[in-house]
Amino acid sequence: MQNLTLPMQNSLKKSTLNEPEPPVYKLPETEFDFLASEHGLYDFGNLYSFTAWFKKETEAYHIDSTHPILLFGEPSDQQVFTIAACWLLGIPVFPVSTAVTETDLNWILDMITPTLAVTDSRNRERLSNTETLTIPDEKLSMNRIVSQNLFQPIDAGEIFAYILTSGSTSSPKIVPLKRRQVLFAAKASEQNFKADPNRYWLLCLPLNHVSGLSIILRSLLYHSAFYRMDHFDVEQVRIFLSENRLFQVASLVPTMMKRLLNDPGFRIHLDVKAILLGGGPITPSLIKSCIERGLPVVSSYGMTETFAQIAANPLLQPSAVYHPKKSTGRIFEPNQVEIRNEQWEKVSPNEPGTIWLKGPQVFDGYLNEDDNTDRFDSHGWFNTGDYGYMNRPGQLFIESRRSDLILSGGENINPNEVEDALERLYFIEQAAVIGIPDEEWGQIVVAFLVTENEDEKPGRDEIKSMLNHLLSPYKIPKKIIYKDQLPKTESGKVNKRKLFEELV
């Protein structure tokens, strides 16, 4: 069997110089299941055959860390195969959602100039200035004898993928993810749970987020399989987890979990090892409901910059709870965490502050250098911008995420982008956007508006129609509140805390 990695190179960040060498994994056997979906069933032999074909198709292009392959199309099995092949070949990839606005897409193409885009016929016309490749269905079912020399060991210090975090036109951030982050994240997760060979991890999360990307790569490293859904279908997921004994692990955002729990008869079969919850606020009441149903949930804390979870609780079993329900568990070793005050000084246990991280799972910095201002100290610690505290046993508690960042249904929403779009509308003088707790979505977007003319106050549906060409659908406010004026702080800024207190 062939090793996937070599010892990592020294990273640009000082903190990585003394980090341990990354874990080493071997390639799965060709006959093991790799991917299933409503469109087909594929084994690792199919993947290796596709990878050999993909290598020949891309040899003519100059692909490197500054010119990755752009992955731009509707979620598909072709996207999954491309992501896995890029991992095996050491080709950097940039998966981007087709929901991005033209402004966002043009900004991405300016920041990173791809030499090739893997896309579909529906989205090819949006990439008129980029060479494109559309993958025929039959290329996924090839089954050839592939030389193991195709998969040469690859330096873990190299960039595997770029991920767009905020999707904002005002302050978007591109995260370069290195292969070492993937390897350490997989090893840490493996110690808690993993699916077995020819058993399935349920994938119903976006492929352009680390939440979906991590399932593909963990399955490749663990030698397990996963089932990809085109979209979240609550009834189908209930059947998978309650009746189909091939499914052992699922990754869900709280919104999805709540929809499953709406069925009072929902129970899981005995072979389900874990349900990983992340991507939004996880309330104690949700954890309690899961335990009462006998669901082995794992609440976690992570972000794009750490390649998904960097902290998680042990499995919650209905017979015993091993930690406080509000905790997201301990940071995965060998990563480290500190809680600091505004002066960047470490605080005592149970004292709240900003969460700082350091370790091999933590990225080395955003692509745009301006975004790194005040995000790293001289010793390589990363300022997450999230707020929380740790108790004396070292369990982490999250109080708020990324300051004003709104997490709704597993999607990150930058309120500045929504405010900017609203204030482009001719009748709006000023807009303030916040997220408020919601049982179904985790948070929902609420907009407070001051109009130029007090007699002109369109309803939410009319405003939604106006914003459709400016914002992705999930960013459009679900609630509109008109005000004569917005509360201000002494420095003249909008006091969003007061707006939040009006509703909560």
C-alpha positions in Angstrom: 0.0 0.0 0.0 1.2 3.5 -0.7 1.7 6.3 1.8 -0.2 9.5 1.1 2.2 11.9 2.8 5.8 12.9 3.4 7.0 14.8 6.4 5.9 18.4 6.2 8.1 21.3 5.3 8.6 24.2 7.6 5.6 26.5 7.3 5.7 30.2 6.9 4.2 30.6 10.4 6.7 30.5 13.3 4.5 28.3 15.4 4.7 25.4 13.0 8.5 25.0 13.3 8.4 22.7 16.3 5.1 20.9 15.5 5.0 17.1 15.3 5.1 15.4 11.9 1.6 14.8 10.5 -0.1 11.4 10.6 0.5 9.0 7.7 -2.3 7.2 6.0 -2.4 4.5 3.4 -4.6 4.2 0.3 -7.8 2.2 0.6 -8.2 -1.1 -1.2 -9.8 -0.8 -4.6 -12.8 -2.9 -3.8 -13.9 -0.8 -0.8 -17.0 1.4 -1.4 -16.1 5.1 -1.9 -19.2 7.0 -2.8 -22.9 6.4 -3.1 -25.7 8.7 -4.2 -29.1 8.5 -5.9 -27.0 8.6 -9.1 -24.7 5.6 -8.6 -22.4 3.5 -6.4 -18.7 3.7 -6.8 -15.7 2.0 -5.2 -12.1 3.2 -4.7 -11.1 1.4 -7.9 -13.4 3.8 -9.8 -11.8 6.7 -8.0 -8.2 5.6 -8.9 -9.2 5.1 -12.5 -10.8 8.5 -12.6 -7.7 10.1 -11.0 -5.5 8.6 -13.8 -7.8 10.0 -16.4 -8.0 13.4 -14.6 -4.2 13.6 -14.4 -3.9 13.3 -18.2 -6.7 15.8 -18.7 -5.0 18.4 -16.6 -1.3 17.9 -17.5 -1.5 20.6 -20.2 -2.5 23.3 -17.7 -0.2 25.2 -15.4 -1.7 24.4 -12.0 -0.1 25.5 -8.8 -0.9 27.1 -5.5 -1.5 30.5 -7.1 -3.4 29.0 -10.0 -5.7 26.2 -8.5 -8.5 24.4 -10.2 -11.7 26.2 -9.7 -14.6 23.9 -8.9 -17.8 25.7 -9.9 -21.0 23.8 -10.5 -24.1 22.3 -8.9 -23.3 19.7 -6.2 -22.6 16.4 -7.9 -20.7 13.1 -7.9 -18.3 14.7 -10.4 -17.4 17.3 -7.8 -16.7 14.6 -5.2 -14.5 12.7 -7.6 -12.6 15.9 -8.6 -12.0 16.9 -4.9 -10.7 13.4 -4.1 -8.5 13.2 -7.2 -7.0 16.6 -6.5 -6.1 15.3 -3.0 -4.4 12.2 -4.4 -2.5 14.2 -7.1 -1.4 17.1 -5.0 -3.5 19.6 -7.1 -4.8 22.7 -5.2 -8.6 23.2 -5.7 -11.0 26.1 -4.9 -14.6 24.9 -4.6 -17.0 27.8 -5.0 -20.8 27.8 -4.6 -22.8 28.8 -7.6 -25.0 30.9 -5.3 -22.3 33.6 -5.2 -23.1 36.9 -6.8 -21.3 38.0 -9.9 -19.5 40.6 -7.8 -18.2 37.8 -5.5 -17.3 35.6 -8.4 -15.3 38.3 -10.2 -13.5 39.2 -6.9 -12.5 35.5 -6.5 -11.2 35.3 -10.1 -9.2 38.4 -9.5 -7.7 37.1 -6.2 -6.8 33.7 -7.6 -6.6 33.2 -11.4 -7.5 29.6 -12.1 -6.0 28.0 -15.2 -8.9 25.5 -15.4 -12.4 25.4 -14.0 -14.3 22.1 -13.6 -17.9 23.1 -14.1 -21.2 21.9 -15.7 -23.1 23.0 -18.7 -25.5 25.2 -16.7 -22.7 27.3 -15.1 -20.1 27.3 -17.9 -21.2 30.6 -19.3 -20.4 32.4 -16.1 -16.8 31.5 -16.6 -16.3 32.9 -20.1 -12.7 34.0 -19.6 -11.6 30.7 -18.0 -10.8 27.4 -19.6 -13.4 24.8 -18.5 -13.7 21.1 -18.2 -17.1 19.3 -17.9 -16.8 15.7 -16.7 -19.0 13.1 -18.5 -20.9 10.7 -16.2 -19.2 7.6 -17.7 -15.8 8.8 -16.4 -16.9 8.0 -12.9 -17.6 4.3 -13.6 -14.2 3.5 -15.2 -12.4 0.5 -13.7 -8.9 0.1 -14.9 -5.7 -1.2 -13.4 -3.9 1.9 -12.1 -0.2 2.0 -11.3 0.5 2.9 -7.7 3.2 5.2 -9.0 0.4 7.6 -9.9 0.0 8.5 -6.2 3.4 9.9 -5.2 3.8 11.0 -1.6 2.9 14.6 -1.3 4.4 17.2 1.1 1.9 18.0 3.9 3.1 21.6 4.0 1.5 22.2 0.6 -1.9 23.9 0.0 -4.7 21.5 -0.7 -7.6 23.9 -1.0 -8.9 27.5 -0.8 -12.2 28.1 0.9 -14.2 31.4 1.0 -15.4 32.0 4.5 -17.7 35.0 4.7 -18.8 35.3 1.1 -19.0 39.0 1.7 -18.4 41.7 -0.9 -17.2 44.1 1.8 -14.7 42.0 3.6 -14.4 38.4 2.1 -11.7 36.1 3.3 -10.0 33.3 1.5 -8.5 30.6 3.6 -5.6 28.6 2.2 -5.9 25.1 3.8 -2.7 23.0 4.0 -2.6 19.3 3.8 -1.2 19.0 7.3 -4.5 20.5 8.6 -6.5 17.8 7.0 -4.3 15.1 8.3 -4.3 16.3 11.9 -8.0 17.0 11.8 -8.8 13.5 10.5 -6.6 11.9 13.2 -8.2 13.9 16.0 -11.7 13.0 14.8 -10.8 9.4 14.3 -10.1 9.0 18.1 -13.7 9.9 18.8 -15.6 8.1 15.9 -15.3 7.0 12.3 -17.2 4.9 9.9 -15.9 1.4 9.0 -14.9 0.2 5.5 -18.0 -0.3 3.3 -20.1 1.6 5.9 -21.4 5.1 5.3 -21.0 8.6 6.5 -24.0 10.7 5.6 -23.1 13.8 3.5 -25.8 16.4 3.2 -23.7 19.5 3.7 -22.2 21.9 1.0 -19.1 20.7 -0.9 -17.7 24.2 -0.9 -17.6 24.3 2.9 -15.1 22.5 5.1 -18.1 20.7 6.7 -18.7 18.8 3.4 -15.1 18.7 2.2 -13.9 17.1 5.5 -16.3 14.2 5.1 -14.9 13.3 1.6 -11.3 13.4 2.9 -12.0 11.7 6.2 -13.6 8.8 4.3 -10.6 8.6 2.0 -8.2 8.5 4.9 -10.4 6.2 7.0 -11.1 3.8 4.1 -14.8 4.2 4.7 -17.6 5.4 2.4 -20.1 8.2 2.3 -23.5 8.8 0.9 -24.0 12.2 -0.8 -27.4 13.8 -1.0 -28.2 16.5 -3.5 -30.1 18.3 -0.8 -31.3 17.7 2.7 -34.4 15.5 2.6 -35.6 15.1 6.2 -37.7 12.0 5.4 -34.9 10.3 3.6 -32.5 11.0 6.3 -34.9 9.6 8.9 -35.0 6.4 6.9 -31.2 6.1 6.5 -30.6 6.6 10.2 -33.4 4.6 11.6 -33.6 1.6 9.1 -30.5 1.3 6.9 -27.7 -0.4 8.9 -25.0 0.6 6.5 -25.1 4.2 7.9 -22.8 4.7 10.9 -22.1 8.5 11.0 -23.9 11.7 10.0 -22.8 15.3 10.1 -25.7 17.7 10.6 -26.2 21.4 11.4 -28.6 22.1 14.3 -31.4 23.2 11.9 -31.3 19.7 10.3 -31.3 18.0 13.7 -34.3 20.0 14.9 -36.3 19.0 11.8 -35.5 15.3 12.5 -36.7 15.7 16.1 -40.0 17.2 14.9 -41.0 13.6 14.3 -41.8 12.2 17.8 -41.2 8.7 16.5 -37.7 9.3 15.2 -35.2 6.9 16.5 -31.8 5.6 15.2 -30.8 2.0 14.5 -28.1 0.4 16.7 -25.3 0.7 14.2 -25.2 4.5 14.2 -22.0 5.4 15.9 -22.3 9.2 16.0 -24.1 12.3 14.8 -21.7 15.3 14.6 -23.4 18.6 15.3 -21.7 21.9 14.2 -22.1 24.9 12.0 -24.3 26.9 14.3 -25.4 27.6 17.9 -26.0 24.3 19.8 -28.4 24.9 22.6 -28.6 22.8 25.8 -32.2 22.1 25.0 -31.2 20.6 21.7 -28.6 18.4 23.4 -31.2 17.3 26.0 -33.7 16.4 23.3 -31.1 14.3 21.5 -30.1 12.4 24.7 -33.8 11.7 25.5 -34.1 10.1 22.0 -31.0 8.0 22.6 -29.0 9.9 19.9 -25.2 9.6 20.1 -24.6 13.3 19.4 -21.2 15.0 19.4 -21.3 18.8 19.8 -18.2 20.5 18.4 -16.4 23.7 17.8 -14.4 24.6 14.7 -14.1 26.8 11.6 -12.8 27.0 8.1 -9.4 28.1 9.5 -9.0 24.9 11.5 -10.5 22.6 8.8 -13.7 22.0 10.7 -13.8 20.8 14.3 -10.8 21.4 16.5 -12.7 20.6 19.7 -15.5 18.1 20.4 -17.1 16.3 23.2 -16.9 12.6 23.7 -19.9 10.7 22.5 -23.0 11.5 24.4 -24.7 8.3 25.4 -28.2 8.2 26.8 -27.0 6.3 29.9 -24.3 8.8 31.0 -23.4 12.4 30.3 -19.7 13.0 30.7 -19.6 16.8 30.5 -21.7 20.0 30.8 -24.3 20.3 28.0 -23.1 23.8 27.1 -19.5 22.7 26.6 -18.1 22.0 23.2 -15.4 19.7 24.8 -11.6 19.9 24.9 -9.3 21.1 22.1 -7.8 18.3 20.2 -4.2 17.6 21.0 -1.5 18.7 20.0 -3.5 21.9 19.3 -3.7 24.5 22.1 -6.3 27.1 23.2 -6.1 30.2 25.4 -8.8 32.7 26.5 -7.4 36.2 26.4 -8.7 39.7 27.4 -8.6 42.8 25.1 -4.9 43.3 26.0 -4.1 39.7 24.6 -3.3 38.5 28.2 -4.4 35.0 29.2 -7.2 35.0 31.7 -8.1 32.7 34.6 -10.4 29.6 34.2 -14.1 30.5 34.0 -13.3 34.1 33.0 -14.7 35.0 29.5 -12.6 36.4 26.7 -11.5 35.9 23.2 -10.6 32.4 22.0 -7.0 32.0 20.7 -5.7 28.9 19.0 -2.4 27.5 18.1 -1.3 24.2 16.5 -1.0 22.1 13.4 -4.7 22.3 12.6 -4.6 26.1 12.6 -4.1 27.8 9.2 -1.1 30.1 8.5 -3.1 33.2 7.5 -5.6 34.5 5.1 -4.7 34.9 1.4 -5.2 38.7 1.6 -2.5 40.0 4.0 -4.7 42.9 5.1 -7.1 40.3 6.7 -4.3 39.1 9.0 -4.0 42.4 10.9 -4.3 41.7 14.6 -5.2 38.1 14.0 -1.8 36.5 15.0 0.6 37.3 17.8 4.4 37.0 17.6 4.3 33.4 18.7 1.8 32.2 16.1 -1.4 32.2 18.1 -4.5 32.9 16.1 -7.2 35.3 17.3 -10.5 33.6 16.3 -12.6 36.6 17.2 -14.9 34.2 19.0 -15.8 34.7 22.7 -16.0 32.1 25.4 -14.3 30.6 28.5 -12.8 27.4 29.8 -13.5 25.7 33.1 -10.7 24.2 35.2 -10.9 20.8 33.6 -10.2 22.5 30.3 -13.6 22.2 28.7 -14.5 25.0 26.2 -17.7 27.1 26.3 -18.7 29.3 23.4 -20.6 32.5 24.1 -20.6 34.1 20.7 -19.1 33.5 17.3 -17.0 36.0 15.4 -18.5 39.0 17.0 -21.4 40.0 14.7 -21.2 37.0 12.3 -24.6 35.4 11.9 -24.8 31.6 11.6 -28.1 30.5 10.0 -28.8 27.0 9.0 -25.1 26.2 8.8 -24.3 29.2 6.6 -22.0 32.1 7.6 -23.6 35.5 7.0 -21.7 38.8 7.3 -24.1 41.5 8.4 -22.0 44.2 6.7 -22.7 42.7 3.3 -26.4 42.6 4.0 -26.4 46.2 5.3 -24.5 47.3 2.2 -27.1 45.7 -0.1 -30.0 47.2 1.8 -28.5 50.7 1.7 -28.2 50.4 -2.1 -32.0 50.5 -2.3 -33.2 54.0 -3.1 -35.6 54.5 -0.2 -33.3 53.3 2.6 -31.3 55.8 4.6 -29.6 53.4 7.0 -29.7 49.7 7.8 -28.5 47.6 10.7 -28.5 43.8 10.5 -28.3 41.4 13.4 -28.8 37.7 14.1 -31.3 36.6 16.7 -31.8 33.1 18.1 -34.2 30.8 16.3 -35.3 27.3 17.1 -35.2 26.1 13.5 -32.3 28.0 11.9 -30.0 28.6 15.0 -30.2 32.3 14.1 -32.2 34.3 11.6 -31.3 37.6 9.9 -33.2 40.6 11.1 -32.9 44.1 9.4 -33.6 47.4 11.1 -34.3 50.1 8.5 -34.6 53.9 8.5 -36.2 55.2 5.4 -35.7 58.4 3.5 -39.5 58.9 3.4 -41.5 57.8 6.4 -44.4 56.9 4.2 -42.4 54.5 2.1 -42.0 51.2 4.0 -42.3 48.2 1.7 -43.0 44.8 3.1 -40.5 41.9 3.4 -41.6 40.2 0.2 -41.0 43.4 -1.8 -37.6 44.0 -0.3 -36.7 40.3 -0.9 -37.5 40.8 -4.6 -35.3 43.9 -4.7 -32.4 42.0 -3.1 -32.4 38.9 -5.2 -29.7 40.2 -7.6 -27.5 41.5 -4.8 -27.6 38.7 -2.2 -27.6 34.9 -2.0 -31.1 33.7 -0.9 -30.0 32.6 2.6 -28.6 36.1 3.4 -31.9 38.0 2.7 -33.4 39.1 6.0 -36.3 37.0 7.3 -37.6 39.9 9.4 -37.8 43.6 8.6 -38.3 46.3 11.3 -38.7 50.0 10.5 -37.5 52.6 13.0 -37.4 56.4 13.0 -33.7 56.3 14.0 -31.1 53.7 15.1 -29.6 53.8 18.6 -25.9 55.0 18.6 -23.0 54.5 20.9 -21.0 57.5 22.2 -18.6 57.1 19.3 -21.5 57.4 16.9 -21.7 53.7 15.9 -24.9 51.8 15.7 -25.5 50.2 19.0 -26.5 46.7 17.9 -26.6 45.4 21.5 -29.6 47.6 22.1 -31.3 46.4 18.9 -30.7 42.8 20.0 -32.2 43.5 23.4 -35.3 44.8 21.8 -36.1 41.4 20.4 -34.5 38.9 22.8 
